Structures are given as C-alpha cells and as structure tokens.
C-alpha cells in the first residue's frame, strides 16, 4: 500500500474505472481516452460522492478525505489531498476490488431502509404540486393514485409544506388538520415522508432562536451588520435555489441534536414515517465558517446524511461517505429529455460501485419541474419508456401522474410497470438484504459477473441482483433493440430461451420492457 497523494497512476491496458461522483456516471467507465477532472472537496454535481475510485483490473483508490482526481492522457492524476490517498491492488476484477474496498472502508451495516420503499412504488408530490403543497391537494393526489389502480406505497410531501425553512411545522394557512391528513393517508395504505433541508429562513423566529444558541454558521463579513443589527451572533446567509437563508451548523453537536429532535417531534405528534433530506451538497458549506474549524464541506454533508439513520424511511440526493448504510440514494433531478433517460443506468451502476446500493433512479419522466410547466412539452412515449427503465430497479418513484397526462393505452403500460415492480418486489427485497450483508451493489454492470469480455462498456443494460438482465428501450421511436447476452441460458420476458455469449435483436414495441432471467444451477 503506497501513498499516492499528488501522484499519477498509469492506466493498465483495457482498464476501466468507476467512482468519485455518481453524477459522472454517464461518462463512466473512465478509460485511457477519458479526459475528466473533479475536486471532491466542493463538487458533487448534485448527487452522491465518495472518496473511492475502483477498477476492473482489481485496483482501487481510497482516501478518508476528499481529493482531486483527473483522468488525462492515459493516467489517473491525484492531488489536493486532505489525507493520504492509497492505491490498493486486490485480485484481477471489478468485483474483487470493490468487495475489498467495501469490507475495509465502508462495511455493510446489515440493515436496509424500510421494505415498503422496495416493495411498492413511491409517489412524490413535487411535479404535480410544486411549491403549492397543501392538505386538500395532497389528499387528491393520493386518491387519484388509488383510483387509477396503482398500488399504495410511500407518499413524499415535497418542499413548501412548512411556513419557513427550519421551522418544521405544517403551515396553518395550507394545512387545517395535518394529523388527520396523515391518518387518512395511512388508512389508504400509504406511508408518509416529508421534505426537509439544513436551511433556516433568515427572517424567522427560529433563525433568531438558533442564532442565540450559536447553532448556525457564523457570518464574518461586517457588511452584513445591517441585517443583524440587533444580534450579537450574526448568521451567514447562504444562497441556494430557494433564495438566501441561514444554515444549521452541523459541526455543533447541540445543533445536530436540535435538528434530530425537530424531526422526531413530527414523527411523534403527526405520525410522519420519515423524511426526504435535500440540499446537503458540500458546495453550500464551502467558504462558510463553522463552530468546529476542522470541519470540511464534506464533513457537513456526512453529518447531514447521518441525520437520516434514525429513520427507516429516508431519501438522499446528495451524500458523502455514507456507503454501506441503510439510506436511500436517489439520482438527481433529471430533465424530461431522452438524453437524461439514457443516464439512469450508468449513474445507477456508478452509485452501486461507490457503495450506495439502495438506489432510486429519480422520478419517472424526470424530476426537474421546469420541464413540465407547459403541457405541450410532455412526451408520452418518454414517460412510458421511463417507467419501464424504473420498473426493475430497486425502487421506482412517480411524481408526474401518468393517469393525468397520458392517453389510456400508454397509461395502461405505466400501470403494468408498477405492477411488474410489485410482483418482482420479493426478489428485489431479497437482493437488498443480501446487499446489506455483503455490501455488493443491487444494480450491477455486466462486468461484475463476466470480467474481461468488454462488458464494461455496456451502459444500456444492467443486472438486477445476480440473475435478471434488464434491457429497456432508451431511444425515441425505437421498437426493437440490440441485446448483449452474457454466458448462460436466458429466458426472455416473452418466454423465448436463448443461449448466451451472443448479441440478439429483440422486438420491443412500446408496451414491452425486454428483460431476461438466467438459469442458475442449484447445488
């Protein structure tokens, strides 16, 4: 084991690398021809990060803290290390390298998020309600799910259910009886999660209270005095997508405990089942002073992720160094575009190879709400193919309501995909429990099982667990696709049997998701 801080590692022949940032998944694997650069201290590009790079030649790079990496001119260049960076050589394959890294640096916890998150679809209120989260509309959304024939699962009530950020109480203007609303949702068969973030509205009573306790990041700029003329402690204002707010200083253990108690109060008083934790990106903490001066921006992200561990219902979009833990990791909000749909598989594979096994591939059709402001922009075919891409992932999440925007034929296909997911759920849950004990990804590249065959470059197919090959259609207008069958005997979703080690062309009209099950000999 050698310290490779500020060193370069020449790539081996046919070597491929994954890791660092899941948002770069569409550029993975990194190879000798790759040109890409990233500083893990401040960059997460809106998604999960991990100080790990893992190779299909049995090598991996690990550091306990962030570093800068660059693939250029056939080498991996490492620099700007905040602790030693080590290169390990363990075996000759991707699986051997990853499993060694997992065991030694982020061992599996043995636990999974709540099984319902795998067993049934999730329904996020964001696209349908956006910033207009209110009691009657949330109940209408839930009722429409049941009326359309979809199985109840988990409802995620998104941003703006509260009056102020940091004041984690239902807005009295928009919720007349939130406890009764939660009880109605439970009676309908749903679990309920609430969106939360580390920000605190600057002009709120909560902000003044937390400032007095020094629970917020301090502002050291005297130009801000006019904003905080009546307070000795002046909180910093951090700009984010909802404006400018103060922010909980998670380097302070007392502030972390205040946040935990605030969330637990929602569980105890209203019956909330868990939380969607958003905006834990390290960039928000960059250049902002903390009570604990040794805290790096990534340390704040790690503490925000740890806040979800007491809750079996949780979700994260941004995360740092929490691999192996029972936390749901959703891909960042995708645009309603075919290009973004094609990133779901490589980014999900990247998540798994960073140790984040409990993956959710964003929202069906895309989670970037600006894409849906005009009805004429909605591509019905894209929504159907997106639902198919989600159906055999560990989790699937609806937000835009297919039953509202699709014609009856296409809506029926989306409904069948939801039912396919629930039918497959017992096996998905089995894979999740296995991952919780071994640390292995649930979504795998074909390279995991069949190394050295060039499967590292296959980014439009994936293995679910160990024996299901999923091959969704990702091109607009396509009614067939090429499928690479690895070694073994495979039975397709239509019952056709194939011998592996060949490339086949399969018919895939809009109502078909091509997938194959491998025959595994039982001892």
DARASUL-V808662 format. One record per residue. N is the residue number from 1. RES is the residue in one letter. SS is DSSP state (~ for helix, > for strand, _ for the rest). Layout:
n | res | ss
N | RES | SS
N | RES | SS
//
This chain:
n | res | ss
1 | X | _
2 | X | >
3 | X | >
4 | X | _
5 | X | _
6 | X | _
7 | X | >
8 | X | >
9 | X | >
10 | X | >
11 | X | _
12 | X | _
13 | X | _
14 | X | _
15 | X | _
16 | X | _
17 | X | >
18 | X | >
19 | X | >
20 | X | >
21 | X | >
22 | X | ~
23 | X | ~
24 | X | ~
25 | X | ~
26 | X | ~
27 | X | ~
28 | X | _
29 | X | _
30 | X | >
31 | X | _
32 | X | _
33 | X | _
34 | X | _
35 | X | _
36 | X | >
37 | X | >
38 | X | >
39 | X | >
40 | X | _
41 | X | _
42 | X | _
43 | X | _
44 | X | _
45 | X | _
46 | X | _
47 | X | _
48 | X | >
49 | X | >
50 | X | >
51 | X | >
52 | X | >
53 | X | >
54 | X | >
55 | X | >
56 | X | _
57 | X | _
58 | X | _
59 | X | >
60 | X | >
61 | X | >
62 | X | >
63 | X | >
64 | X | _
65 | X | _
66 | X | _
67 | X | _
68 | X | >
69 | X | >
70 | X | >
71 | X | >
72 | X | >
73 | X | _
74 | X | _
75 | X | >
76 | X | >
77 | X | >
78 | X | >
79 | X | >
80 | X | _
81 | X | _
82 | X | _
83 | X | _
84 | X | _
85 | X | >
86 | X | >
87 | X | >
88 | X | >
89 | X | >
90 | X | _
91 | X | _
92 | X | _
93 | X | _
94 | X | ~
95 | X | ~
96 | X | ~
97 | X | ~
98 | X | ~
99 | X | ~
100 | X | ~
101 | X | ~
102 | X | ~
103 | X | ~
104 | X | ~
105 | X | ~
106 | X | _
107 | X | _
108 | X | _
109 | X | _
110 | X | _
111 | X | _
112 | X | _
113 | X | _
114 | X | _
115 | X | _
116 | X | ~
117 | X | ~
118 | X | ~
119 | X | ~
120 | X | _
121 | X | _
122 | X | >
123 | X | >
124 | X | >
125 | X | _
126 | X | ~
127 | X | ~
128 | X | ~
129 | X | ~
130 | X | _
131 | X | _
132 | X | _
133 | X | _
134 | X | _
135 | X | ~
136 | X | ~
137 | X | ~
138 | X | ~
139 | X | ~
140 | X | ~
141 | X | ~
142 | X | ~
143 | X | ~
144 | X | ~
145 | X | ~
146 | X | ~
147 | X | ~
148 | X | _
149 | X | _
150 | X | _
151 | X | _
152 | X | _
153 | X | _
154 | X | >
155 | X | >
156 | X | >
157 | X | >
158 | X | _
159 | X | _
160 | X | _
161 | X | _
162 | X | >
163 | X | >
164 | X | >
165 | X | _
166 | X | _
167 | X | >
168 | X | >
169 | X | >
170 | X | >
171 | X | _
172 | X | _
173 | X | _
174 | X | _
175 | X | _
176 | X | _
177 | X | _
178 | X | ~
179 | X | ~
180 | X | ~
181 | X | ~
182 | X | ~
183 | X | ~
184 | X | ~
185 | X | ~
186 | X | ~
187 | X | ~
188 | X | _
189 | X | _
190 | X | _
191 | X | >
192 | X | >
193 | X | >
194 | X | >
195 | X | >
196 | X | >
197 | X | >
198 | X | _
199 | X | >
200 | X | >
201 | X | >
202 | X | _
203 | X | _
204 | X | _
205 | X | ~
206 | X | ~
207 | X | ~
208 | X | ~
209 | X | ~
210 | X | ~
211 | X | ~
212 | X | ~
213 | X | _
214 | X | _
215 | X | _
216 | X | >
217 | X | _
218 | X | >
219 | X | _
220 | X | _
221 | X | _
222 | X | ~
223 | X | ~
224 | X | ~
225 | X | ~
226 | X | ~
227 | X | ~
228 | X | ~
229 | X | _
230 | X | _
231 | X | _
232 | X | _
233 | X | _
234 | X | _
235 | X | >
236 | X | _
237 | X | _
238 | X | >
239 | X | >
240 | X | >
241 | X | _
242 | X | _
243 | X | >
244 | X | >
245 | X | >
246 | X | >
247 | X | >
248 | X | >
249 | X | _
250 | X | _
251 | X | _
252 | X | _
253 | X | ~
254 | X | ~
255 | X | ~
256 | X | ~
257 | X | ~
258 | X | ~
259 | X | ~
260 | X | ~
261 | X | ~
262 | X | ~
263 | X | ~
264 | X | ~
265 | X | ~
266 | X | ~
267 | X | ~
268 | X | ~
269 | X | ~
270 | X | ~
271 | X | _
272 | X | _
273 | X | _
274 | X | >
275 | X | >
276 | X | >
277 | X | >
278 | X | >
279 | X | _
280 | X | _
281 | X | _
282 | X | ~
283 | X | ~
284 | X | ~
285 | X | ~
286 | X | _
287 | X | _
288 | X | _
289 | X | _
290 | X | _
291 | X | _
292 | X | _
293 | X | _
294 | X | _
295 | X | _
296 | X | _
297 | X | ~
298 | X | ~
299 | X | ~
300 | X | ~
301 | X | ~
302 | X | ~
303 | X | ~
304 | X | ~
305 | X | ~
306 | X | ~
307 | X | _
308 | X | _
309 | X | _
310 | X | _
311 | X | _
312 | X | _
313 | X | >
314 | X | >
315 | X | >
316 | X | >
317 | X | _
318 | X | _
319 | X | >
320 | X | >
321 | X | _
322 | X | _
323 | X | _
324 | X | _
325 | X | _
326 | X | _
327 | X | _
328 | X | _
329 | X | >
330 | X | >
331 | X | _
332 | X | _
333 | X | _
334 | X | _
335 | X | _
336 | X | _
337 | X | _
338 | X | ~
339 | X | ~
340 | X | ~
341 | X | ~
342 | X | _
343 | X | ~
344 | X | ~
345 | X | ~
346 | X | ~
347 | X | ~
348 | X | ~
349 | X | ~
350 | X | ~
351 | X | ~
352 | X | ~
353 | X | ~
354 | X | _
355 | X | _
356 | X | _
357 | X | _
358 | X | _
359 | X | >
360 | X | >
361 | X | _
362 | X | _
363 | X | _
364 | X | _
365 | X | _
366 | X | _
367 | X | _
368 | X | _
369 | X | ~
370 | X | ~
371 | X | ~
372 | X | ~
373 | X | _
374 | X | _
375 | X | ~
376 | X | ~
377 | X | ~
378 | X | _
379 | X | _
380 | X | ~
381 | X | ~
382 | X | ~
383 | X | ~
384 | X | ~
385 | X | ~
386 | X | ~
387 | X | ~
388 | X | ~
389 | X | ~
390 | X | ~
391 | X | ~
392 | X | _
393 | X | _
394 | X | _
395 | X | _
396 | X | _
397 | X | >
398 | X | >
399 | X | _
400 | X | _
401 | X | _
402 | X | ~
403 | X | ~
404 | X | ~
405 | X | ~
406 | X | _
407 | X | _
408 | X | ~
409 | X | ~
410 | X | ~
411 | X | ~
412 | X | ~
413 | X | ~
414 | X | ~
415 | X | ~
416 | X | ~
417 | X | ~
418 | X | ~
419 | X | ~
420 | X | ~
421 | X | ~
422 | X | ~
423 | X | ~
424 | X | ~
425 | X | ~
426 | X | ~
427 | X | ~
428 | X | ~
429 | X | ~
430 | X | ~
431 | X | ~
432 | X | ~
433 | X | ~
434 | X | ~
435 | X | ~
436 | X | ~
437 | X | ~
438 | X | ~
439 | X | _
440 | X | _
441 | X | _
442 | X | _
443 | X | >
444 | X | >
445 | X | _
446 | X | ~
447 | X | ~
448 | X | ~
449 | X | ~
450 | X | _
451 | X | _
452 | X | _
453 | X | _
454 | X | _
455 | X | ~
456 | X | ~
457 | X | ~
458 | X | _
459 | X | _
460 | X | _
461 | X | _
462 | X | >
463 | X | >
464 | X | >
465 | X | _
466 | X | _
467 | X | _
468 | X | >
469 | X | >
470 | X | >
471 | X | >
472 | X | _
473 | X | _
474 | X | _
475 | X | _
476 | X | _
477 | X | _
478 | X | _
479 | X | _
480 | X | >
481 | X | >
482 | X | >
483 | X | >
484 | X | >
485 | X | >
486 | X | _
487 | X | _
488 | X | _
489 | X | >
490 | X | >
491 | X | >
492 | X | >
493 | X | _
494 | X | _
495 | X | _
496 | X | _
497 | X | >
498 | X | >
499 | X | >
500 | X | _
501 | X | _
502 | X | >
503 | X | >
504 | X | >
505 | X | >
506 | X | >
507 | X | >
508 | X | _
509 | X | _
510 | X | _
511 | X | _
512 | X | _
513 | X | _
514 | X | >
515 | X | >
516 | X | >
517 | X | >
518 | X | >
519 | X | _
520 | X | _
521 | X | _
522 | X | _
523 | X | _
//
